[in-house]
């Protein structure tokens, strides 16, 4: 192994460690991906997580400087393909393979920066925040799925408008579910109110179901675009979406006053069953398609 290859491998392992430490649901989905796609998705997640840690965990008086430095490191690495920050280094390598660029990265950092100053969102700022914090992350993942395994010299695969709409909708759905799951921590610990017009201290069934209705609409848009994904990426996204479907059901059944007191979670054994069903369905679908190809031939 060359020195550069050793560093690349170390950076990839660091990103994988971040994902495994912070997310079980997302991590389960990534295990269904081919190796190259999996590594690039881990790199995307790790960078996003790093920025989240600055604005949600550190929150020191110089948090804005820390976020500026992380953004500057990322911008430099897009040009050079290298960073002394191993998470940024892994992310930069992923961008070169997949075509992720400033169209996605700049809105993301803008939303992260909003977390340092905006305490309550109106509808306009909420939509802007969701776009930067979640929808563009969905687009990053889409670009990974389409181009991570392309051969050197092949052009980056450009996603269709429908695929982009589906990726954005899926990112938005996941973010909105997390807003409901994190109501207590966001309001009580961080002093933030993301959901426009919603008072976390006087949460109603109407408030909850209005958000859940938005999520269902987003998921419908996302599902319509699933056939545009490569088979294993489609399976991984379906598995992650199925876990959020379960969260959706549990959130709908949870009294509003409880949502601000505890974070709704899907138990590990239930996750395994949900994902197993998706994988079984994907195998059946793939087998059916193979039969059709043989018969058609």
C-alpha positions in Angstrom: 0.0 0.0 0.0 1.4 3.4 -1.0 1.6 6.2 1.6 -1.2 8.1 -0.2 -3.4 5.0 -0.4 -2.8 4.4 3.3 -4.0 8.0 4.1 -7.1 7.6 1.8 -8.0 4.4 3.6 -7.5 5.9 7.0 -9.8 8.8 6.0 -12.5 6.4 4.8 -12.3 4.4 8.0 -12.7 7.6 10.0 -15.9 8.5 8.1 -17.2 5.0 8.6 -16.6 5.3 12.4 -18.5 8.5 12.5 -21.5 7.0 10.8 -21.5 3.9 13.0 -21.2 6.0 16.1 -24.0 8.4 15.3 -26.7 6.6 13.2 -28.1 3.1 13.3 -31.0 3.6 10.8 -28.8 5.3 8.2 -26.0 2.8 8.9 -28.2 -0.2 8.2 -29.1 1.2 4.8 -25.5 1.8 3.8 -24.6 -1.8 4.4 -26.8 -2.8 1.5 -24.7 -0.7 -0.9 -21.8 -1.7 -3.1 -18.4 -0.9 -1.4 -17.6 2.2 -3.3 -21.0 3.8 -2.9 -21.0 2.8 0.7 -17.7 4.5 1.4 -18.8 7.7 -0.4 -22.1 7.8 1.5 -20.2 7.4 4.7 -18.0 10.3 3.7 -21.1 12.5 3.0 -22.6 11.6 6.3 -19.4 12.2 8.3 -19.0 15.7 6.9 -22.6 16.6 7.6 -22.2 15.1 11.1 -19.1 17.2 11.7 -20.9 20.4 10.9 -23.8 19.4 13.1 -21.5 18.8 16.0 -20.2 22.4 15.7 -23.6 23.9 15.9 -25.4 21.4 18.1 -22.8 20.1 20.5 -19.9 22.5 20.7 -21.9 25.8 20.4 -18.9 27.7 21.9 -18.4 31.5 21.5 -16.2 30.8 18.4 -18.6 28.2 16.9 -19.1 30.5 13.9 -15.3 30.5 13.4 -15.1 26.7 13.6 -17.9 26.4 11.0 -16.2 28.9 8.8 -13.0 26.9 9.0 -14.7 23.6 8.2 -16.3 25.2 5.2 -13.0 26.7 4.1 -11.3 23.3 4.5 -14.0 21.7 2.4 -13.7 24.3 -0.3 -10.0 23.9 -0.5 -10.2 20.1 -0.7 -12.7 20.4 -3.6 -9.8 22.0 -5.6 -6.9 20.0 -4.3 -8.5 16.6 -3.5 -6.6 16.7 -0.2 -7.1 17.8 3.4 -5.4 17.3 6.8 -8.9 16.8 8.2 -9.5 13.1 7.5 -13.3 13.5 7.2 -13.0 16.4 4.8 -10.4 14.4 2.9 -12.7 11.5 2.4 -15.5 13.8 1.4 -13.3 15.5 -1.2 -12.4 12.2 -2.8 -16.2 11.3 -3.0 -17.0 14.7 -4.7 -14.4 14.0 -7.4 -15.9 10.7 -8.2 -19.6 11.8 -8.1 -19.8 15.5 -9.2 -20.9 16.8 -5.8 -20.0 20.5 -5.7 -20.8 24.0 -4.4 -24.4 23.8 -5.6 -25.0 21.3 -2.8 -22.2 22.3 -0.3 -22.9 26.0 -0.1 -26.6 25.8 0.9 -25.7 23.1 3.4 -23.2 25.3 5.2 -25.7 28.3 5.0 -28.3 26.2 6.9 -25.7 25.1 9.5 -24.8 28.7 10.0 -28.4 29.6 10.6 -28.5 27.3 13.6 -26.0 29.6 15.3 -28.3 32.6 15.1 -31.9 31.8 14.1 -34.0 30.6 17.1 -37.5 30.6 15.5 -38.4 29.9 11.9 -41.2 31.3 9.8 -42.3 29.4 6.7 -39.8 31.0 4.3 -36.8 30.5 6.6 -38.0 27.0 7.4 -38.2 26.0 3.7 -34.7 27.5 3.1 -33.3 25.7 6.1 -34.8 22.3 5.1 -33.4 22.8 1.6 -29.9 23.4 2.8 -29.8 21.0 5.8 -31.5 18.0 4.1 -32.6 18.3 0.5 -29.2 19.0 -0.9 -27.8 16.1 1.2 -30.4 13.9 -0.5 -29.0 15.2 -3.9 -25.4 14.4 -2.7 -26.5 10.9 -2.0 -28.2 10.6 -5.3 -25.0 11.7 -7.1 -23.1 9.0 -5.2 -25.5 6.3 -6.2 -25.3 7.3 -9.9 -21.6 7.8 -10.2 -19.6 6.2 -7.4 -18.7 3.1 -9.4 -18.0 4.8 -12.7 -14.7 3.9 -14.3 -11.8 6.5 -14.7 -12.4 8.6 -17.7 -16.2 8.0 -17.8 -18.3 11.2 -17.4 -20.1 11.8 -14.2 -23.8 10.7 -14.5 -26.1 13.6 -14.4 -29.4 12.9 -12.5 -32.7 13.6 -14.2 -35.1 16.3 -12.8 -37.4 13.6 -11.4 -34.5 11.8 -9.6 -33.4 15.2 -8.1 -37.0 15.9 -7.0 -37.2 12.5 -5.4 -33.9 12.9 -3.6 -34.8 16.3 -2.3 -38.2 15.1 -1.1 -36.6 12.2 0.7 -34.1 14.4 2.5 -36.9 16.8 3.5 -39.0 13.9 4.8 -36.2 12.5 7.0 -35.5 16.0 8.3 -39.1 16.7 9.2 -39.4 13.4 11.0 -36.3 14.3 13.0 -37.8 17.7 13.9 -40.7 15.9 15.6 -38.4 13.3 17.2 -36.1 16.0 18.6 -38.7 18.6 19.7 -37.8 18.3 23.3 -34.0 18.7 22.8 -34.3 21.4 20.1 -36.7 23.5 22.2 -35.4 22.8 25.7 -31.7 22.3 25.2 -30.9 24.3 22.1 -33.6 27.0 22.3 -34.7 26.4 18.7 -38.1 26.2 17.1 -37.9 24.8 13.6 -41.5 24.1 12.9 -43.2 27.4 11.9 -46.2 28.3 14.0 -45.7 25.4 16.4 -45.3 26.0 20.1 -43.4 23.0 21.5 -44.7 23.8 24.9 -48.3 23.5 23.7 -48.0 21.0 21.0 -51.3 19.7 19.6 -52.5 16.7 17.6 -53.1 19.1 14.7 -49.5 20.4 14.8 -48.2 16.8 14.7 -50.4 15.6 11.9 -49.8 18.7 9.8 -46.1 17.8 9.8 -46.8 14.1 9.2 -49.0 14.9 6.2 -46.1 16.9 4.7 -43.8 14.0 5.3 -46.2 11.6 3.6 -46.4 13.8 0.6 -42.6 14.0 0.5 -42.3 10.2 0.7 -44.7 9.8 -2.2 -42.6 12.0 -4.4 -39.5 10.1 -3.3 -41.0 6.7 -4.0 -42.0 7.7 -7.5 -38.3 8.3 -8.2 -37.0 5.0 -6.7 -37.0 3.1 -10.0 -34.5 5.6 -11.4 -31.8 4.3 -8.9 -29.4 1.5 -9.5 -30.8 -1.8 -7.9 -28.7 -1.9 -4.8 -29.0 1.8 -4.1 -32.8 1.4 -4.6 -32.8 -1.4 -2.0 -30.8 0.7 0.5 -33.0 3.7 0.1 -36.1 1.6 0.4 -34.8 0.0 3.6 -34.0 3.4 5.2 -37.4 4.8 4.0 -39.2 1.8 5.6 -37.5 2.5 8.9 -38.8 6.1 8.7 -42.2 4.8 7.8 -42.2 2.9 11.0 -41.1 6.1 12.9 -44.0 7.9 11.1 -46.5 5.4 12.4 -45.0 5.6 16.0 -45.0 9.3 16.0 -48.6 9.4 14.9 -49.5 7.1 17.8 -47.6 9.1 20.4 -49.5 11.7 22.5 -48.2 15.2 21.7 -47.2 15.9 25.3 -44.9 12.8 25.2 -43.1 13.9 22.0 -41.5 16.8 24.0 -40.4 14.4 26.7 -38.8 11.5 24.9 -37.3 10.7 21.5 -39.3 8.1 19.6 -37.1 5.2 18.5 -37.5 2.0 16.6 -36.1 -0.9 18.6 -33.2 -2.8 17.1 -35.0 -6.1 16.6 -37.9 -4.3 14.8 -35.4 -2.6 12.5 -33.9 -5.9 11.6 -37.4 -7.2 10.6 -38.3 -4.1 8.7 -35.0 -4.2 6.7 -35.3 -7.9 6.2 -38.7 -7.5 4.5 -37.3 -4.9 2.2 -34.3 -7.0 1.2 -36.5 -10.0 0.6 -38.8 -7.9 -1.6 -35.8 -6.6 -3.6 -34.5 -10.2 -4.1 -37.9 -11.2 -5.4 -38.1 -8.2 -7.7 -34.6 -8.9 -9.1 -35.4 -12.5 -9.7 -38.6 -11.6 -11.5 -36.7 -9.2 -13.7 -34.1 -11.8 -14.6 -36.8 -14.3 -15.5 -38.4 -11.7 -17.8 -35.1 -11.0 -19.5 -34.5 -14.7 -20.1 -38.1 -15.2 -21.4 -37.8 -12.1 -23.5 -34.6 -13.3 -25.0 
